[in-house]
Amino acid sequence: MFKRSLIVAFMAFAAPGFADPPAILNVTVDRQGDLWKFDVTLRHDDSGWDHYADAWRILDPDGKPLGTRNLAHPHVKEQPFTRSLSGVRIPEGMREVSIQARDSVSGWSSELVTIPLP
């Protein structure tokens, strides 16, 4: 079983009235046979149902989604927070993937975090 944890960014709280895109703080990758599990820690200035981090996804090197973890509710009082996605199929021979986060107002962030795979 392969397990890798990578702390990728630290982000200070955003100034009042200005919401930064969701920050990807940590990604843990666990290979389970032919499938993979991803644990992703995000920080976002969720303000409630009107503006919150609502998803993250795994992309191949060409930008094709391999899996998406939708987030069902705001995490106003739980920051940062970690959510998992299991059962992800990664094509044989792929050496890295990227993680991208989304919020309910701005959509998908332009920032990608690239994670090496064994």
N, C-alpha and C positions, 0 to 999 in steps of 0.2 A: 504494500500500500504506500503510495506517495503522498506526502503532505507538505505543502509549502505555504508559509505565511509571509506576506510582504507588506510592510507599512509603506504606503506610497505618498501620503501628503498629510500635513497638519494645517488646519485652517482656524484662524481666530473668528470669533463671532462677528457677523456682519454688522455694519452700522445700522441704527434704526432707520427703517424706511427703505433700505436697499437690500434686496435679496440676491445673494450670489447663487450660482448654480449649485446643485448638490456636489459636495466634495466626497470623493472616494478616499477613505482613510486607510483601509486595510482590505486585503483580499487573501483568503485562505483557499487553496485548491487541494482537493483530495481525490485521487484516482481510485475508483472502486471497480476493478475488472475493466470492462469496456466502457463504463460510464464514469462521469465526473460529478463531483459536488463542489459548488462554489459558495463560500460564505463571504459576503461583502458588507463592510461597515461604511455607512454614510453619515455625513453631517449636513444639515440644511436648516435654514431658519424657517421651519414650518410655522405658519401663522394660523392654521386651522384648515377647514375644508376648502377654503378659497385659494390656498397656495401651500402646497406641500410636495415633498419628494415622493413621486408616485410610481417609479419603476427604475430598474437597472437591467442592462442586458449584456450578453457576451457576444462579441463579434469576432469573426475570423479575420485574417490579415487583409482580405479584400473588402471588409465592411459588411459581410453577410451575417445576419443574426443567427446564432447557434442556440440561443435560449434567452428568455425574458422572464424576470421576476417582477410581477406587478405588486405594488404595495397598496393595500386596501384602505388605508386610513392615514391621517396625519400623525406625526410623532412629535407633537409640540413639547411635551415634557420628557421625552426619551431621546436625548441627543448626546453623543452619537448613538446610532442603533445598527444592529447587524441582522441581516436576513439571509436565508439560504435558498439555493436552487439545486436540487439533486436530479440525477437521471439525464444529464447533459451528454450528448454524443459529440465527441471531438474526432474529426477525421484522422485516420492513421497518418503519422508523419508530421502532423502540425506541431510546430515548435513554440508558438505563442498565440495568445488571444488578447483581445482588449475588452475592457469593461467601460461602459458608458452609462451615465445616470440621467434621469429625466425628472423635471418637476411639472406640476399641473398648469403652470402659467407660461413658462418659457420653452417647454418641450425638451427635446434631447439636447444635452450639453455638447458643445463642440470639443470639450476636453475628453480625451481617452486615456485610460491607464492600461499600459501593455504589461502582460504577465507572461513570463517564460514558462514553458511546459517541458517536462523531461522527454 
